[in-house]
Amino acid sequence: MIGYKYDAGGNRISKSVAKPSGNTAYTWYVRDASGNVMSTYETSGTSKGLPATLLQREVHLYGSSRIGIFNRRVDAKQNYTAPTVFSSYRGQKFFELSNHLGNVLATISDRKNGFSTDVINIDYYESDVVTASDYYPFGMLMPGRQFGQGLNIAGGEFSETTEVNGYQVPVDLVLNTRSGTESVEYVASSSIELVGEFESGLTDEFEAYIADESYAGTGNIGGATGTAGLYRYGFNGKENDNEVFALGGLQDYRIRIYATRLGRFLATDPIANNYPSLTPYPIASNRPIDGIDLDGLEWYYYNNISGWTESKAKIPIMTPIDVLNKAGYYSAAQVHKMQEATDIIHRKFDRQQEYADYNKAMFKYAKSKNLFGIF
């Protein structure tokens, strides 16, 4: 059973995932006054009591919007001791690489990987890619076009992977170590071997199984049960709830829950009466290519120059012909054609807005005169 709790503003503040064994995993969200997640805390235990450990899992990093996550993974209940040595660890901060719609396509850590041809001097560096994902237009993850989604296995080693039911899994998985009390599903296509210092605690739970044609992509996700694995955000930058429909199949949009494989919300739109031309379940008014659904209510046009704006799409105004000409980037003929195309686009969107305003006015008038029962 999965339970959620929300504050008065509709923001999720906790999640609990109860397993048949009687163990329950908890996630708590600490938010600022605007509702932005600042940190997450996790623990797990039975109904008789929680363990002594309260794990601070993440601290969110912001610029003008969220840019990444600092994976702290420290016990928040331990006694404070003033440090004598300060350390900085690379690889715990993940930064988002998103497209123009805010979809998290990849995350990279603050660690760089050096490459050398003579094993002495570093020739160049490459980013440390943690996860990478590709999406269908309505947010479903593309099978076979994912990296790090369940394959960065802490304490595990494998030499090759294979595809099972559209998901990449290790062929032979060897588990050397295990730390913490988090619950994890280990999965492979051929064999799973526990060796070396692999040891689980008294309250630690995990599952190990061989994937078959029913495998739904839930295995090998690092972190406690009730979390979204290595990186909890995905399509539209929303949090993935992987416990219901597997990896990336369910998302929290604050107002409603969204199923990416269906391309539909699981609840009706609270403001459906304002949009009689739409059914109450689609995301982003069935326009996921040029806009997003910001909070489970309305479609927003997203512009990677000026951010998102409601209602009418905003087209950047072309720089005047003489300025482009002076810069020398385009010929006068090329700039003239671009200016003509821009004017056409502006006129098109103006007509669309006039038509939308007319429809809203007619709907308001018909509703005020109670004319809907006539038709």
Secondary structure, DSSP 8 states (H G I E B T S, - for coil): -EEEEE-TTS-EEEEEEE-TTS-EEEEEEEE-TTS-EEEEEEEEEBTTB--S--EEEEEEEESSSEEEEEEEEEETTS-----SS----TT-EEEEEE-TT--EEEEEEEEEEEE-SSSSS--EEEEEEEEEEEE-TTS-EEEEEEESSS---TTEE-S-EEEETTEEEESEEEE----SS--EEEEESSEEEE-TT----TT--EEEEE--TT--S-TT--S-TTS-TT--B-GGG-EE-HHHHSTTSEEE-SSSEEETTTTEESS--TTGGG-TTS-SSBSGGG-TTTEEESSSS-EEEEETTTEEEESS--------HHHHHHHTSS-HHHHHHHHHHHHHHHHHHHHHHHHHHHHHHHHHHHHHTT-TTT-
